[in-house]
Amino acid sequence: MDYNELKEVIKDMEDSKLEELEIEFSDGTKIKMKKHGEPKPPMMPPMGYMGQMPVMPQAMPVQNVPDLKKDNLSASTKEEENYKLVKSPMVGTFYSKPSPKVDAFVKVGDKVKKGDVVAIVEAMKLMNEVESEFDGEVVEICCRDEEMVEYGQTLIKIK
């Protein structure tokens, strides 16, 4: 791929609604691009029948809500701060192992290093390996096999 073709791919990515793009060519060349722009404003709801705005449900006032204990809340957030989170790079289906008849990539208690494959997220029949961005010990696997995951959803917690 020459420089002008690469510039064209980058321009196309900028003009598209894609947030992330990864291409691997037969010669082994890989291109991975992510947008890190400002969040887009929410879209207006679609117009209803005959161009009328749909009626939006109104929020109900909440009464008699017990106060949250600040101690419990701060303790759980401090505990969460000690974990490094491996998040889903895309919307898809979570798999903890490469095939049904083999062991999982990682189990709770396993030591992982940065770059180790810890899971697969399938999107549009493509299996995308999820690599750990951290060194540490697997504390929790937050998804079940074949569960749908969202972009940015926590898959694995590492300590």
C-alpha positions, -999 to 999 in steps of 0.1 A, spaced: 0 0 0 15 33 -10 13 66 8 -15 81 -13 -37 50 -8 -30 52 30 -41 89 30 -73 79 11 -81 52 38 -75 78 66 -97 104 48 -125 78 43 -123 68 80 -126 105 90 -157 110 68 -174 78 80 -194 71 111 -170 43 121 -152 47 154 -126 20 149 -111 2 119 -86 -27 116 -73 -40 83 -49 -69 77 -35 -74 43 -23 -107 28 14 -95 30 11 -92 68 6 -54 69 -18 -43 96 -36 -10 99 -56 -1 130 -74 33 134 -95 46 162 -113 79 165 -109 98 197 -131 128 189 -157 146 211 -189 126 218 -216 132 193 -248 149 206 -278 126 210 -300 122 179 -336 135 179 -363 109 182 -378 99 149 -410 117 138 -442 98 144 -471 91 120 -478 121 98 -448 140 110 -460 144 146 -434 142 174 -438 111 195 -450 115 231 -420 109 254 -427 93 288 -424 116 317 -402 108 347 -420 99 378 -409 116 410 -391 93 434 -401 92 470 -389 75 501 -355 65 487 -332 54 515 -299 73 518 -269 54 505 -242 48 531 -212 68 520 -188 44 538 -201 14 517 -200 33 485 -164 47 490 -151 12 501 -164 -4 469 -150 23 447 -116 21 464 -117 -17 458 -126 -11 421 -97 14 418 -73 -14 425 -85 -34 394 -74 -29 359 -102 -35 334 -100 -53 301 -129 -39 281 -146 -50 249 -132 -32 218 -165 -36 200 -201 -48 201 -202 -86 196 -204 -120 212 -179 -129 240 -160 -162 240 -135 -172 267 -119 -199 246 -109 -204 210 -131 -234 205 -157 -253 225 -134 -283 232 -104 -265 246 -96 -247 278 -104 -210 283 -77 -185 275 -76 -174 312 -93 -184 345 -96 -166 378 -63 -167 395 -42 -169 363 -13 -146 358 -14 -126 325 11 -103 308 5 -74 286 -3 -87 251 -17 -121 262 -49 -131 245 -76 -133 272 -108 -136 251 -124 -133 217 -152 -110 206 -170 -121 175 -185 -94 153 -200 -101 119 -185 -136 117 -150 -122 124 -132 -135 155 -113 -106 172 -88 -115 198 -89 -93 230 -54 -88 245 -46 -78 280 -33 -43 283 -18 -50 317 3 -75 337 -14 -90 367 -37 -117 381 -72 -124 367 -96 -115 395 -130 -118 378 -143 -128 344 -174 -106 340 -191 -123 310 -203 -158 302 -195 -176 270 -217 -165 240 -230 -135 259 -236 -103 239 -212 -75 249 -212 -38 242 -184 -15 232 -164 -6 264 -181 -32 286 -158 -47 312 -149 -83 302 -121 -91 327 -108 -75 359 -71 -78 366 -53 -70 399 
